[in-house]
């Protein structure tokens, strides 16, 4: 349903003049369902997983380390050096989401015209790393406010863009576990961020006459920039134009997604980024998902204040940061096990993530210092938000079950005139007849 690179009259993706969709006749692949096909897909997944997943998890770790560096720097004098009040500190935390949330939708729509998402994502990682580094030289409320609002713009390209990119390579079932691994990067970043900050804040105070909290931004931002430059050649582009994939591997990647969905994973001539956005906005599930994500992130807003909350236990800065790590390591493990058990694309991802992060913005004001050290009011707000998110999740589950029953009752709903073109393309990619492709298309259902 979603935005893809522009399509030619023949329904082939036009990425570059010298790159086109490879055909079954030119680069034959093993027939679907055979042992040879199974082994070929395993090799493809192994190649993707070993190169792609470590890269995006590492980026995600640095994403949240950079974003939450302010909360750890607070323990070593950031507020005092910049003369911030409690309200100003909360504004510094929340202002990032003012630019981060609305910029996600246009950022993901830009992917329709960008043939090399690896370069787009990598460049944005470098830019936010640079802005994070510059945070260390700020000397006033206005200075840190400027860097924080600017950093939200390049950051907006990473998460929704990466999830969309992964959906162009992995099937629905495979994507569930990979997305959980990506989310695990968020959780483990809180552990790594605390451990890294503990070492920097404990050993860099006064080095070259610079306060340790400034070194925190210098070091973490520099690491992010280094990772960003490497991202440009480590991440894939699309299945039709990734340079480090062979022609057979590229066609296999297209064919397996076409088989998974029952139609070719690309736009037809009538599709456009604006049309994808309109379709997403009209889908009520998107808004329920967005509200659910907002409530969930509001309930998890303690993440941004975790070092401060841990400090209420009365230990010194180093011990406080070390104590902040274990809960996130456990949460990452649980997240992985849950995904292993489990469970319009570009626009929907951007809308849900963009609106959902308003929960982070609101959460910046729910952990007021005057409510400490018990923070009872904050805990109540978080608990109610998480309960609300859980209720919405259950509603969505029943909603999807109902839609699947409708598909069972009328298979023709899934074979509209628009989808017929995609089914034809799926047949071409697989090297099978249109009738065979339509039979596979009938098996499509929502996952929940």
N, C-alpha and C positions, 0 to 999 in steps of 0.2 A: 504494500500500500504506500510504500514510502519512497521518498526521494532517493533517486539514484543518479548516476551520471547520465547525460542526455542520450537518447536513443536515435538510431538512424531509421530510415523508412523500413528497413528489413527487420527492425526490432533488435539489432545488434548494438552493443554498447560502444559508443565512440569515445575512447579514452585518449588515444593519440593517433596520428595518421598511420603510423607503422604498426599499431597494435589493434587486433581485431579478435572477436570471439572465435576460438579454434573449433573446427568441426569434427564430427565423429569419423569422417572419411580420412582426414589428414592425420589425426592423432588418436587412433583407437584406444579405448580403455577397456578393462575387463567388464564383462556383463554383470549387472547388479544382481546380488544374491549368491555369486559364486565365491569359492575360497580365494581365487585370485583377486577379486574385487575387494574382499575383506582385508587381505594383506596389503593391497595398494592403499586403501583408506587408512589403515593403521600406520603405514609409513608416512603418509601425508600428515596425519594428526601428530605423529611424533615430531616431525620436522617443524610444524607450527608451534606445538607446545614448548619445545626446547628453546625456541628462539623468541616467540611472541610473549608467552605468559610471564617469564622472568622479567622481561623488559617493562611490561605495563604494570606489574606488581611493584617493581622498583620505583617507577614513576609515581605511582599512587602513594607509596610510602613517603616519598619526598614531597608530594603534593600536600599531604596533611602535616608533615613535619614543618614545612615552610608556613603553612596556614596557621598552625598552632604555636609557632615559635614565640608569638607575643605572650601567650599564657605562661610559658616557662621563663621567658625573659623578665616577666613581672616579679618572679621570686628573687631576682638579683638586681633590682633597682631601676627597672625601666620607667616605672611610674614616677619615681622621685627625680630621676635625671631629666625627664621631659616635662615635669611639673603637671602631671595629669591628675584630674579629679576622678572619683569613681565613675561618674557619668561619662566623662571623656574617655575613660578606658573602655567602657561598654560600647561607646560609639566606634572606637577604633576596631573593636572586635566585629561589630555588625556591619560596618560600612563596606566591607569586602563584598557582602552579598547583594548590596545595592547595584553593583555592576555585574557581579557574577550571575545572578539569576536571570535578568532580562536578556543578557548577551548569549545565552545558550541556544535559543531558538535560531537566530540568524547564523550563529556559528555552525550549527549542524546543517543548515540549509546551504551554507557555502560549500559543504562537502560535495554537493552536486556538480559544482564547476571545477573542483580541485581533483586532478587525476592522480596526485601523489599525496594521499592523506598522511603518509609517513613523514613527509617534509612539513606539512601543515602542523601536525601534532608536535613534532620535534622542535620546530621553531617557536611555538607557543611555550613549550617547556623551558627553552633557553630564556625567553623574555621574562617569564615569571620568576625564574631563578635570578636573573639580573635585578629585577625589582625587589626581590626578597633581600638580595645583597645590599641594595641601596637603603633598605630600611635601617641598616646598622649605622648609617651616617646621619640620620635625622636628628635634629636637635630641638624640635618643638612639636607641639600638638598638630599644627598645620602640616608639618613635614611628614610625620608618620601617617597622618590621615590621607595625604596625597598618595603615598606609596601603597597604602592598603586598598584604596578605591581603584587604583590602576591595576593592581595585581589580580583583581577579580576578572579582568577582561581576557588575558591569555589563559588563565586557569579554566575558564568556561569551556574551552575547546577540548580539554582532555577527557573527562569522564564520559559525557554523552557521546563524544566523537569516537572514543575507544570502544564503548559498548556497541555502537552502530557498526564499527569496523569489524569487530568480532562476529557480529551477526551475519556478516558477508562471507564468513569462512566456516563457521560451525553450525551444525544442525541444532534444532530446538533443544533436544535433550542434552547435547554436548554443551550448548551455551549456558544452560542452567548451572552446571558445575564450574565452568570457566568464569562466569559472572560472580559466583560465590568466592572463587579464588581472588578475583579482583577486589571484591568487597573485603576479603580477608586482608588485603593490603592496607585498606583503611584502618582496620582494627589493629593490625600489628604495627602500623606506623606510630600509634600512640605509645606502644612499648619501646620501639626503637628510638622514637623522638625523645622520650624521657631518659633513656640510657645515654644517648648521644649528648643531650643537654646536660646531664649530670657530669659527664667528663669535661665538657667545654666550660661550664660555669665553675667547676671546681678547680680547674688548672689554668685558665686563661685570664683570670682577673689581673688587670694591670700590665699585661704583656704589651710592650711598645706604648705604654701609657694609655691603653684602651680598655674600657670596662668589658667584663666577660660577656654581658648580654649583647654587646655589639659584635663581639667575635662569633656569637651564636648565629647571627644573621649572615655574617661574612662567610663562615665555613659552610653552613647548610645551603646557602644560596649558590655558592661556587660548585658544590657537589651536584646540585640540581642542573646547573648549566652544562656541566660535563656530561651528565646523563642525557640531557636534551640533544646535544650534538650527536651522540651515539645512537639515539633513537631514530634519527633520520635514515640510517641504513639497516637498523635492526628490525623495525616494524615492517609489515607487508603493506602493499597498497590494495588494489582490488584483485579478485581472482583472474581477471583478464590481463593484468599488466604488472604483476609483481616480478621484478627482475631476477630474484634468487629462486624462482620456481621454474621448472621445466614446462614445456608446452603441454605435455601429458598431465603433469600435476595440476596445471591451471585448468585444463578441461575437466579433470576429475573433480576439482573443487567446485566448479560450476554445476556439474552433473549431479553430485551428491546433494547439493542444496535444492536443485530442481526436483530431485526425487523426494526429498524430505517434505517439501511444500506441495509437490504435485504440479508445480509450474515454474517457469524460469525465474531466477532471482534477479530481475532487472525491470526497469520501467519500459513501458511501451511509448509510442510516439505521442500519445495523449497525456502522459504523465508529466508533472512539473513540480518543482519545490513548493510553489504556492498552492497547487492543488493538494499536495500531500499535507500541507499545513491546515488547509481548510477541512480536509477529511478528518484530521486528528482533532481539530477544535470541535467538530460536530459530533464526535464520538463521546457519549456520556461516560464511558469507562475511563477515558483519559482523565477526566476531571475528578472522578472518584479516586483514581490512582494518585493524582496530584495532591488532593486533600489528605489522603492516607499518608503519603510521604511527608507532607508538611507536619502532620501530627506526630509521625514517628520521629522525625528529626528534632522537633520541639521536645519530645520526651527524652531524646538522647543528647540534649543540649549540655549535659554535664561534662561531655567530652571536652568542650572548650574551656572548662573550669576545673578539670580533673587535678592538675598540679596544685591549684589553690585549695581545692577541697582536701586533698591529701595532706597539705601543709597544716590543716587544722588538727592533725594528730600530734603536732608538737615537735617533730623531728627537724634536723637541719636540712638545708636545701638539697644536698647530695642524697641523703637517705630518703627524703620526700620523693625525689624523682625516681629513685630505684624502686620504691614501693608502688609507684604509679604504673610500672611495667607489667607485672604478673597478670592482672585482670584481663588485659588486652590479649595476652598470649593465649589464655584459656578461651576467650571469646572467639579468637581466630580458629582454634581447633574445633570448637562446637559448630562454627559456621561451615567449615569444610565438611564435617560429618553430615550436617543437615542437607547440604547441597548434594552430596553423594546419594543420599536417600531420595531426594526429589526427582521437580518443578518448572504506509503510515509510519514505520519504524523510526526513521531519523527524527521526524517531527515529534512523535510521541515521546521518545527518549528525552528529547530536549525540553518539552513542555513539562513532563512529570518531574524531571530533575531540577529544572529551572524554578518552577513554582514550589516544589517540595523543599528547596533550600531556604525558602522564606521561614521555615521552621528554625533553621540555624540563626537567621536574623533575629527572630523573636526570642530565641533562647538566650541571646546575648544579654537580655534585660531581665531574665528570670532568676538569675543567681546574684542578687544584690548583696553587697558586703554587709549591709545592716541586718540581713536575714541570717548571717552566719553566727556562730560556727555550725549550728544545727541544720540550717537551711530547710526547715520544715515546709515552708510555703513553696519553695522551689521543688522539693520532692513531690509534693501534692500535684503541682502543675505537670511535672514529668509523668507521673503515674497516670493521671487522667488522660493525658495525650496519648500514651501508649495503649491504654484500654480502648480509646476511640479508634486508633489505627488498627487494632486487632479486630474490632467489630466491622470496620470497613473492609478488611481483608476477607472476612467470612462472607460478607455480602457479595464481594466480587467473585468469590469462589462459586457461590450459588448462581450468580449471574452467568458465569461462563458455562457451568453445567447445563443451565437452561438453554443457552445458545447452541451447545453441542447437541442437545436433544432436537432442536429445530433442524440442525443439519442432518441428523439421522432421519427425520421425517421427510425432508425434501432436499435431496442431493443436488438438485438443479440450482439451489441458492448459491452453491460454490462454483458454478460453471456459467457465470455471466458472460456476455459478449466480450467484455474487457479481459477477463481471465482466460478466455479461449486462446488469445494470442500468446499468452505466457505458457499455456499448456503445449501449444505447438512448438515453442522454443525449447521447452523441456524435452519433448520428443526428439528434437534435433540434436540436443546435447547428449542424450542417452543413446541415440542411434536406434530408437524404437519407433513403432507406429503411433499415430495420433490416438488410435483406439486404446492402445496399451497405456499411454500416458494418461488418458482420461480415467481409466480404471484406477490408476494409482492416485490420481487427484481426488477420487471419491473417499479416500481414506483420511483426508485432512480433518483434523480437529484441533481445538484450542487445548493447550496444556495448562494445568492448574495445580 
